[in-house]
Amino acid sequence: MNMDGKKFTILDFKRKKEAGDKITMLTAYDCPMAELIDQAGVDAILVGDSVGMVLLGYESTARVTMEEMIHHSRAVRRGTRNAFLVGDMPFMSYQAGDEEAVRNAGRFVKEAGCDAVKLEGGREICPRVEAILSAGIPVLGHIGLTPQSVTRLGGYRVQGRDAESAARIMKDAVFLESAGCFAVVLECVPRELARRITGKLRIPTIGIGAGSHCDGQVLVTHDIIGYFDKFLPKFVKQYTNVGEKILEAVTRFKEETTSGAFPDDGHSFTS
């Protein structure tokens, strides 16, 4: 459901692209954050495997497990009434084969209540996409910089800067559309390449570090609110800094407790 009180559905992705209306998507990993994002009228929520780095302290997303993703997706589902909910399939939950991919995708829907799942990769994962779709589960594609494969890509680098890699990403986008993805995330690709892909595909593109020509945008919520300070990618706009406010509050609590100023009479029971 959006600001107009209607549940955002898979049909709305196509409708927005056709109308030229931008799609909004943010990440959430717990119920309270999901409630806030939902109240703001954001179209879709992604329970990203970025939870591994943002909340769990891992150095990469590759260590995130299915159990962790299901746990966090359930929490987000409880806080989501209106937004379209996408579960991010973690590393090695779909690469080994169709049967395992379908089983794990099914867990996101059956156990966590997700509306769809997201897979990273291009033409090489199209058989997985088709298998998951055959089980009745919508799939969001993800190409360009794919964090689960960051070691193979040589680190967190912009993809598609040369003609050969740009052509490969373009072909991957077409393959994913043909396989049945309802939309595709473009991460860290030059904006001109994103513009050409967006113009070629009938399905929406959702950019993250891919410029303004995409049909929508997705960012990690903890980045835009200043609640994750390990690094801030160039493409992130920070709208506030709750980390500073939390540090200030915790510091004041420590100081007032140490000095005896807290708890005072107003925060104590007299009888």
N, C-alpha and C positions, 0 to 999 in steps of 0.2 A: 504494500500500500504506500502511496505517496502522500504529499501534502494535501491532495484532494480526497484522501481517505480510501483510496482504492489499492488493492494488492497489486504490486508490480509483477507481471507475468512474463513468460518467455516471449509472448507475442508483442509485448511492449518494446522489446529490444528492436525488433524489425520496424515497428511503427515509428519509433523515434528516429531511426536512420532515414526512413522514407520522408519524414516530415522535416528533417534537418534539425531536430531537437537533440541537445547533448545529453548523453547518459552519464550519470554520476555513480561512482562506486568507491567504497572505503573498506578498509579491513576492520575486523573486530575479533577479539579472542575471549570475551567474557560477556556476561549478561548486562551489567550496567552500561558498558560502552555501546553495546548493540542497541539498547533502549534509547540512548542519546542520538545515535546516528539515525535510527528509525524515526524518532520524533522530528528530526531535522528534514525529513522527507527525501533522504538519499535513496536513489533507485535500487541499488543492490549492495549487499554486504558480502565481502569475501573473507572467509575464515582461512587466512593465508598460512602457508607453512613458514612464513616469516615469524610466526609465533616462537619458533625455535631461537631466533636471535633476539627478538624484541622482549620476550617474557621469560624464556627458559635459560638464557645465558649460553646457548651453543654458539660456536664460531661460524657455523654455516647452517643452511636449511637441511642439509643432507642427513643429519642425525635425527630429525623429527620422525616419530613413529606413527603408525595408524592409530594406536590407542590414544596417543596425545591429541591427534587431530580430531578423533571422535569425541573425546572429553571436552575439548574447547568448542567444537561445533554444537554439541548439545547445549552448552551454556549460552552460546550466541542465539540459538534457536529460541530459547526461553525468553530472550529479550527482544525478539524480532516479530513484529506483527505484519508489517506492510512491505518491507524491502524483499527483493528476490535474494535468496540465500545460496551462496556457492561455497562448496567445500573443496579445499585445495588438496589433491591427492599427493601424498609425500613421496619422496624418493624411494624407488623399488617397491611401490605398492601397485604398479601397473606395467612396469617395463618387462617383466619376465614372461608374460603371456596373457592371452585373452581371458582365460578362465579366472586367473587371479585378479585381473583388472576389473572384471565384472563383479566379482565377489566383493572387492574392496569398495568399488563405487556404490554398490548396493548398500553397504554399511552406512555410508554417508546419508543415504536417503532413509533407510529403514530405522537405523539406530539414532541418527542425529537430526533427522527432519530437514535435510538440505533439499533445495529445489534442483540443484545441478552440481556437477563436479568440474574441476579445472585440471587439465593435463598440460605439461610442458613438452614442447617438441614439435617437429614438422612432419614431413612425409613418413618418417620412420614410425610414428605412433598412430598413423591413420588406421591400421587394423585394430588397435585398442579402442580408438574412438568409435569405430563402426560396431565393435562388439558391445561396448557400453550402451550405445544408442539402441542396439537391438534388444536390450533389456529394458528399454523405456526410460533411460536416464539421460537428460540433456547434458551436453559437454561444451565447456568453454575452452577454446584453444589458447596457447601462450607461446609466442615465438620472439625472436630477437635475442636479447640477453635472457637466458634461462638459468636462474640461480642454482638449480639442482645439478647443472652441468658446468658450473663456473670453472672448475679445474680444467676441463677439456677446452673451454673457451679462452683460457689464459688469464682469468681474473674478471673482475667487474668492469668490463670495457664496453663502449658503444659498439654495436654490431651493424654491419651493412654499410660501412663507409666506402668500400671499394666496389667496383662494378660486379665482380664475381659473387661476393657475399650478399650484395643487395639483390642480385638476381635469384640467389638461392632462397633468401627470405621471402621474396615475392612469390616464388613457386610454392614454398611451404604454406603460405597463406591460402593460395588457391587450392592446394591439396586438402587443407583442413576444412575449407568451405565445402569442397566436393564430398568429404567424408561425413559431413553433416553437422559440424560445429555451429552453434547458434550465434556465436560471436568469437572474436579472437583478440587477445591482449597483445599489444606490441610494446615491448620493453626495450628502452635504450637503443633506439634506432634514429637515424637522422630524420628530421621532420619532412624533408622532401620525399624520402622513401615512404614514410608513413602516409603522406598525401597521396602518392601513387597507389599504394595498397588500398587505402580507404576508397579511392575512386574506382578501383577495379572490382572490389568485392561487393556482393549483394548483402552480406551479413555485416553487422557493425564491427568497427575496430575500437578498442578501448586502450588508450595510450597511458604509459607510465614512462616519462622521459622520452616521448615520441612526438612532441610538438602539439600544436593546436588544431591540426587538420583531422585528427581522429574523431570518430563519432562520439566518444566519451572519454572520461579520465578516471583513473584509479590511483590512489596513493595509500601508503601505510598511515593510519590515523595517528599512531604514536609519533610519527615524524612531523606531521603538520601541527601537532599541539605541543611539541617540545617535551615529550615524555620518553624519548630515546635519544641519548646523546653520544653514542659510540661514534657515529658519523652521520652527516647530513648530505645526501646526494644533491648534485647541482639542480636536478629537476624538481626538488621538493620546495614548496613555498611554506614557510612556517608561519601560521596564523596567530599563534599565541605560544607561551612557554609555561606550561603548568609545572614543569620540573622545578623551575625556580621558585614558584609559589609553594610547592610541597616542601622543598628544602627550607624555605623560610618558616613555614608552620612547624616543621619538626624541630628546627633549631630553637624556636621560641618555647615549645613544649619542654625541651631539655633544660633550657635556661630557667624557666619558671618553676619547674619541678625541683631543680637543684637548689634554687634560692628559697623555696618554700612559698612562693607566690601562688602556686597552683597545687592543690585545689583550694580556692578561697571559699568564703561562706556561701557565695552564690552557686557554687558547684558542689555543695555538701548537703547532707540531710541533717536536720536538727533533731529529729525524733523518729 
